[in-house]
Amino acid sequence: MWVQVWGLLFDLINEEAGLDIGRGIGSVVEVDYRALASDQARFLRIRVEVLLDQLIRRGNLISVPISYGLDKEEINEGHVTRHTPTDTSRSFTWDTGTNGNNIQTLPAGDKNTKFFHQQASQRRRKNTIEGLHDTSREWCTDIGEIAGIAEGYYKRLFTASSNLNMDYVLASVDKVVTGDMVRDLVHPYMAEEVKTALFQMHPSKAPRPDDMSPFFFQKFWHIVGQDVTEAVLSVLHSGRYFPTCFFMEAELGSNPSFVWRSLLSARDVIREGSIWSIGDGCTAGIKSHRWLPHPPTFHDGVDTTMKVREFINPHTKQWDRSKVNAWFLPSSRDEVLQIRLGSLDSRDKLVWNENKSQTFSGLPIPSKVRNFVWRASSDILPTRANLAQRKVHMDPKFCGVHDEIVIHILWQCPLACNVWVLVQGKLQKCDSSALDFLSLAWTLVEKLSREELETWAMVAWSIWNARSRLQFEAAQTPPQIILKGAVSLLEEYQRLASSRSCS
């Protein structure tokens, strides 16, 4: 007869499990675990020979021994239960009804070890990659070769097989964030918004450090709601938790609230992406605050606890060059003197590093180019050096001379230099010894006009595209074509933007 076993774990729907279960019923003739493949093998069928001394009706119970460490099993159409000879209470249940499979109780303890061991072993056998075939159908089992085959497969999968005009497609994508959305994002927080945010949380998720889940605050909002709202708004709108210092210098405290813990946990992100803009120099310390593109380096024996104001001449309102030279090593000295001082009546303030004065976000260039400049300034382009740091096996050198970092491939590499030398204007005379792309961007903002900045951004983007074509398609683009393509795209974009604004 055929016996159907419903609700087995997916990993147990195999011939081995079928034979094991079938032997506990009778003499196994056949195991069919591929039935109903279109339904993802929802059940296991076993054909067994059983000696019967009476007629079996549909739904009757059959008592048989089983080899899973339990002595007695009863099988019917609905579900499977197992019992010990001396205990009639249920010790192990597979629920095989319409609700699927569910292990309900496990009081048998070590007697179930074989079940779980078989489940884990089957999953391990299923997920283990013994080897892969390479492109020539050779079987490879070395870990390094397997990694190379997988990497090559996805590289081929996501590399365009034809010349797609993606620039035209991306330029047609409309902006998503509207002016109304921006106004909604920047308006002051309201008490009703605090309540709405809390009641959107799942009641049993994200408990506080004192084990109070959102359910507590939702249930007793009529009691604690006002205190919670005031605490949240005080953090967002005032200095209740840091009344005598700046937020970046505030401490956690002895009995911090969950809100305050959460805010401080995000402070490192702010610290990494921001820099101090020098006003009167009274707040920023020369070593304790991040006010230079790179950590400052000093001569031996100097006092590094001083404020920046000590290096500003109060009469000329410019840098005191003699003191800067006496304190800072040459690399840091040059970065200090490149900072243009404004009014000494304003205080030092923390600004977002990659969006200084919104210089590049306001340029009339394609949004993809603005995004590219931001990624290059943040050093998150997929250069060979960055990929090597992420354990991608490749030579970090692109031109064979220097590691492929952002500033090198876009400004100092022979591929880039051959393009920049063709650009007219001040770009030809700019120093090529910048330490990173962000420092270069700051230098160019000081020296170039708005139109020259637009050209610089477009040409840098075109150089990166030419580099990618050379690496992935082995197609080298002449410097004249790189420059011409960048200038043509910029002119076309600005012409279309102008026509849209007029209409």
C-alpha positions in Angstrom: 0.0 0.0 0.0 1.0 3.6 -0.4 1.5 5.9 2.7 1.6 9.6 2.4 3.6 11.6 5.0 2.5 15.2 5.0 4.2 18.2 6.7 7.8 17.0 6.8 10.5 19.6 7.0 11.7 20.3 3.4 15.1 19.0 4.2 13.6 15.7 5.2 11.7 15.1 2.0 14.3 12.7 0.6 14.9 9.0 0.0 16.9 8.4 3.2 14.2 9.8 5.4 11.5 7.8 3.5 13.4 4.5 3.9 13.8 5.2 7.6 10.1 6.0 8.2 9.0 3.2 5.9 10.9 0.5 7.8 9.0 1.5 10.9 5.8 0.6 9.1 6.6 -2.5 7.1 8.8 -3.7 4.2 9.7 -0.8 2.0 9.0 -1.3 -1.7 9.5 2.2 -3.1 10.0 5.8 -2.0 8.6 8.6 -4.1 9.8 12.0 -2.9 9.4 13.8 -6.2 5.6 13.6 -6.4 3.8 16.9 -6.9 7.0 18.7 -8.0 4.9 21.6 -9.1 3.8 22.1 -5.5 7.4 22.0 -4.3 7.2 18.4 -2.9 4.6 19.0 -0.2 4.5 15.4 0.9 6.5 12.1 0.9 5.0 8.9 -0.5 6.2 5.5 0.7 5.1 2.1 -0.8 5.3 -0.6 1.9 4.2 -4.2 2.4 2.3 -4.7 5.6 0.9 -7.9 7.1 -2.8 -7.2 8.0 -5.1 -9.3 10.1 -8.1 -7.1 9.7 -9.6 -4.6 7.3 -8.1 -1.1 7.4 -10.5 1.8 7.0 -9.6 5.3 6.0 -8.8 7.3 9.1 -8.0 4.3 11.4 -4.9 4.2 13.5 -1.9 1.9 12.7 0.5 1.2 15.6 4.0 0.4 14.4 7.6 0.6 15.9 9.9 3.3 14.7 13.6 3.9 14.8 13.8 7.6 15.8 14.5 6.8 19.5 10.7 6.5 20.3 9.0 3.2 20.8 5.5 3.6 19.4 4.0 5.6 16.6 0.4 6.1 15.5 -0.3 7.3 12.0 -3.6 8.6 10.6 -4.7 10.8 7.8 -4.4 14.0 9.9 -1.1 13.9 11.7 1.7 11.7 13.2 2.1 11.2 16.9 4.7 9.2 18.9 4.4 7.7 22.4 6.6 5.8 24.8 5.2 2.5 26.1 4.9 3.7 29.6 3.6 7.2 29.0 0.4 7.9 27.0 1.0 11.7 26.9 2.2 13.2 23.6 6.0 13.4 23.5 6.6 14.6 19.9 4.2 15.9 17.3 4.4 16.7 13.6 1.4 18.8 12.7 0.6 17.8 9.1 -2.7 19.5 8.6 -3.3 22.6 6.5 -1.3 24.8 8.9 2.0 23.3 7.7 4.7 21.7 9.8 5.3 22.7 13.4 7.3 21.1 16.2 5.1 21.6 19.2 6.6 19.8 22.2 10.0 18.1 22.8 9.9 16.6 26.3 11.7 13.4 25.1 15.0 15.3 25.4 18.0 13.3 24.1 15.7 10.8 22.4 15.2 13.3 19.6 18.9 13.8 18.9 18.9 11.7 15.8 16.1 13.8 14.3 17.9 17.1 14.7 21.3 15.6 13.7 19.8 14.3 10.5 18.2 17.7 9.7 21.5 19.6 10.2 23.5 17.0 8.3 21.1 17.2 5.3 21.2 21.0 5.3 25.0 20.9 5.3 25.2 18.4 2.5 22.8 20.5 0.5 24.6 23.8 1.0 28.2 22.6 0.6 29.9 23.7 -2.6 32.4 21.0 -3.4 33.5 22.6 -6.6 32.5 24.5 -9.8 33.0 24.1 -13.5 35.0 26.9 -15.1 34.3 28.3 -18.6 36.1 25.4 -20.2 34.0 22.8 -18.2 37.0 21.9 -16.1 36.0 20.8 -12.5 37.7 23.1 -9.9 37.8 22.4 -6.2 40.4 24.9 -5.0 38.9 27.6 -2.8 40.7 30.4 -4.8 39.6 28.9 -8.1 36.0 28.6 -6.9 36.0 32.3 -5.8 37.4 33.3 -9.2 34.8 31.4 -11.1 32.0 33.0 -9.0 33.4 36.4 -9.4 33.8 36.0 -13.1 30.3 34.7 -13.5 28.7 37.7 -11.9 31.1 40.1 -13.7 29.9 38.6 -17.0 26.3 38.7 -15.8 26.3 42.4 -15.0 28.4 43.6 -17.8 26.5 45.1 -20.7 26.8 42.8 -23.8 25.9 45.7 -26.2 26.5 49.4 -26.5 23.6 50.8 -24.5 23.0 54.5 -24.4 22.6 54.6 -20.6 23.5 58.3 -20.4 20.4 59.2 -22.4 18.2 57.0 -20.3 19.5 58.3 -16.9 19.3 61.9 -18.1 15.5 61.4 -18.6 14.8 60.3 -15.1 12.8 62.9 -13.3 13.6 64.2 -9.8 11.7 62.5 -7.0 12.1 64.9 -4.1 9.9 67.9 -4.6 10.0 71.3 -2.9 7.0 70.4 -0.8 8.7 67.3 0.4 11.8 69.3 1.4 9.7 71.7 3.4 8.0 68.8 5.2 11.4 67.4 6.1 12.9 70.6 7.5 9.9 72.0 9.5 10.2 71.7 13.4 9.1 68.5 15.0 5.6 68.5 16.5 4.2 66.6 19.5 1.7 64.7 17.4 4.6 63.4 15.2 6.2 61.8 18.3 3.0 60.0 19.2 2.4 58.9 15.5 6.0 57.5 15.3 5.6 55.5 18.6 2.2 54.0 17.6 3.6 52.9 14.3 6.1 50.6 16.1 5.2 46.9 16.5 4.1 46.5 20.1 6.6 43.7 20.9 9.6 45.0 19.0 12.7 47.1 20.1 12.4 47.0 23.9 14.1 49.8 25.8 17.2 49.1 28.0 14.8 48.8 30.9 12.9 46.1 29.0 9.9 48.4 28.3 8.7 47.6 24.8 6.6 50.0 22.7 3.5 48.1 24.0 4.0 49.7 27.4 4.1 53.2 26.1 1.2 52.6 23.7 -1.0 51.0 26.5 -0.2 53.7 29.0 0.2 56.7 26.7 -2.5 58.6 28.7 -0.1 58.5 31.7 3.4 58.7 30.3 2.7 60.4 26.9 3.4 63.9 28.0 6.7 63.1 29.6 7.9 61.0 26.6 6.9 63.8 24.2 8.7 66.4 26.2 11.8 64.3 26.5 12.0 63.6 22.7 11.3 67.2 21.7 13.8 68.6 24.2 16.5 66.5 22.6 15.5 67.5 19.1 14.9 71.2 19.8 17.1 72.2 22.7 20.1 71.4 24.8 18.5 69.7 27.7 21.0 66.8 27.6 24.0 69.0 26.9 23.3 72.5 28.4 26.9 73.5 29.0 28.6 72.0 25.9 28.2 71.2 22.2 26.4 68.0 21.1 29.6 66.5 19.7 31.2 66.8 23.1 28.3 65.6 25.3 28.7 62.5 27.4 26.3 59.6 27.9 25.7 60.2 31.6 24.9 57.9 34.5 21.2 57.2 33.8 20.6 57.9 30.0 17.3 57.5 28.4 16.8 55.3 25.3 16.4 58.4 23.1 19.7 59.8 24.3 21.5 56.5 23.8 20.1 56.4 20.2 21.2 59.9 19.4 24.7 59.3 20.7 25.1 56.1 18.8 24.6 58.1 15.5 27.2 60.7 16.6 30.1 58.8 15.0 28.4 59.0 11.6 28.2 62.8 12.0 31.8 63.0 13.2 33.0 61.1 10.2 31.1 63.1 7.6 31.5 66.6 9.0 34.3 69.2 9.5 34.7 72.4 11.5 34.4 75.7 9.6 36.6 78.3 11.2 35.1 81.6 12.3 36.7 83.2 15.3 38.7 80.0 16.1 37.6 80.0 19.8 35.8 76.6 19.7 37.9 74.4 17.5 41.1 73.0 19.0 44.1 72.4 16.7 44.2 68.6 17.6 40.9 67.9 19.4 38.6 69.0 16.5 38.5 67.9 12.9 39.1 71.2 11.0 41.6 70.0 8.4 41.1 67.5 5.6 43.7 65.2 7.2 44.8 64.7 10.9 47.3 67.5 11.6 51.0 66.8 12.2 53.1 68.9 14.5 56.7 69.7 15.2 58.1 67.9 18.3 57.5 69.6 21.7 54.8 72.0 20.8 51.6 72.5 22.7 48.7 70.7 20.9 46.0 71.8 23.3 45.7 75.3 21.8 42.7 76.7 20.0 42.8 77.7 16.4 42.4 81.4 17.4 46.0 81.4 18.6 47.2 81.1 15.0 45.1 84.0 13.7 46.5 87.6 13.7 43.8 89.7 15.3 44.9 92.9 13.5 45.2 91.6 9.9 42.5 88.9 10.5 44.7 86.5 8.5 46.8 83.5 9.5 49.9 84.2 11.6 52.3 82.5 9.1 55.3 82.5 11.4 53.4 80.7 14.2 51.8 78.2 11.7 55.2 77.4 10.4 56.6 76.9 13.9 53.8 74.5 15.0 52.8 72.5 11.9 54.7 70.2 9.6 54.8 71.2 5.9 51.8 69.0 4.8 49.5 70.3 7.6 50.9 73.9 7.3 49.8 74.0 3.6 46.3 72.8 4.5 46.0 75.5 7.2 47.1 78.3 4.9 44.7 77.2 2.2 41.7 77.9 4.5 40.2 81.2 3.7 39.2 83.1 6.9 36.0 85.0 7.0 34.6 87.3 9.6 36.1 86.8 13.1 32.8 87.9 14.6 31.2 84.6 13.7 31.6 81.4 15.8 33.2 78.2 14.6 30.5 75.8 13.2 30.2 72.2 12.2 29.4 71.7 8.5 28.8 68.6 6.4 32.1 67.8 4.7 31.1 66.6 1.3 28.6 69.5 0.7 30.6 72.5 1.6 28.6 75.6 0.7 26.6 73.4 -1.6 29.2 74.2 -4.3 28.7 71.1 -6.5 25.0 70.4 -5.7 24.2 73.8 -7.2 26.1 73.4 -10.5 24.0 73.1 -13.7 25.4 69.6 -14.5 23.6 66.2 -14.8 22.6 64.8 -11.4 24.7 61.6 -12.1 27.8 63.8 -12.4 27.0 65.5 -9.1 26.6 62.1 -7.5 29.9 61.0 -9.1 31.8 64.0 -7.6 30.3 63.3 -4.2 31.3 59.6 -4.4 34.8 60.6 -5.5 35.1 63.1 -2.7 33.9 60.5 -0.2 36.4 57.9 -1.6 33.8 55.3 -2.3 34.3 54.8 -6.0 35.1 51.1 -6.8 38.8 51.7 -7.6 41.2 48.8 -7.5 42.7 50.0 -4.2 39.2 50.1 -2.6 38.3 46.7 -4.0 41.5 45.2 -2.8 40.7 46.5 0.8 37.4 44.6 0.5 39.3 41.3 -0.2 38.6 41.3 -4.0 41.6 39.6 -5.6 43.1 41.9 -8.2 46.2 44.0 -8.8 45.7 47.4 -7.1 47.7 49.1 -9.9 45.8 50.2 -13.0 48.5 51.9 -15.0 51.3 49.7 -13.6 53.0 52.6 -11.7 50.7 53.6 -8.7 47.9 52.1 -6.7 44.6 53.0 -8.3 43.2 55.5 -5.8 40.6 58.1 -6.7 43.0 61.1 -6.9 45.4 59.1 -9.0 43.0 57.7 -11.6 41.1 61.0 -12.0 44.0 63.6 -11.8 47.5 62.1 -11.7 47.4 59.0 -13.9 48.9 59.3 -17.5 45.3 58.6 -18.8 44.0 61.6 -16.9 47.0 63.9 -17.5 46.7 63.4 -21.2 43.1 64.7 -21.0 43.7 67.6 -18.6 46.5 69.0 -20.7 43.9 69.6 -23.5 41.6 71.6 -21.3 41.8 75.4 -21.8 42.1 77.8 -18.9 43.4 77.6 -15.3 43.0 73.8 -15.1 46.2 73.3 -17.0 48.1 75.3 -14.3 46.6 73.6 -11.2 48.9 71.7 -9.0 48.7 67.9 -9.4 50.1 67.0 -5.9 46.8 66.9 -4.0 46.7 64.2 -1.3 43.1 63.2 -2.1 40.2 64.1 -4.4 38.4 66.1 -1.7 41.4 68.3 -1.1 41.7 68.8 -4.9 38.0 69.8 -5.0 38.5 72.4 -2.3 41.6 73.8 -4.1 39.7 74.1 -7.4 36.7 75.8 -5.7 39.2 78.5 -4.6 40.8 79.0 -8.0 38.3 78.2 -10.7 35.2 80.0 -12.0 31.8 78.4 -11.9 32.0 77.5 -15.6 35.5 75.9 -15.2 34.2 73.9 -12.2 31.4 72.5 -14.4 33.9 71.5 -17.1 36.2 69.9 -14.5 33.4 67.8 -13.0 32.2 66.6 -16.5 35.7 65.8 -17.6 36.5 63.9 -14.4 33.3 61.8 -14.9 34.3 61.1 -18.6 37.8 60.0 -17.5 36.2 57.5 -15.1 34.0 56.2 -17.8 37.0 55.8 -20.2 38.8 54.0 -17.4 35.9 51.6 -17.0 35.7 50.9 -20.8 39.5 50.2 -20.8 39.3 47.8 -17.9 36.1 45.9 -18.8 35.9 46.1 -22.6 39.6 46.5 -23.4 38.6 49.6 -25.5 40.9 52.6 -25.2 39.4 56.1 -25.8 41.7 58.8 -27.1 42.1 61.9 -24.8 40.5 64.2 -27.5 37.4 62.0 -27.6 37.1 62.0 -23.8 37.3 65.8 -23.6 35.0 66.3 -26.6 32.3 63.9 -25.2 32.4 65.7 -21.8 32.0 69.2 -23.3 29.3 68.1 -25.8 27.2 66.4 -23.0 27.6 69.5 -20.8 26.5 71.8 -23.5 23.5 69.6 -24.5 22.4 69.2 -20.9 22.5 73.0 -20.2 20.7 73.7 -23.5 17.9 71.3 -22.6 17.7 72.7 -19.1 17.5 76.2 -20.4 14.7 75.3 -22.9 12.7 73.6 -20.1 12.9 76.6 -17.8 11.8 78.9 -20.6 8.8 76.8 -21.5 
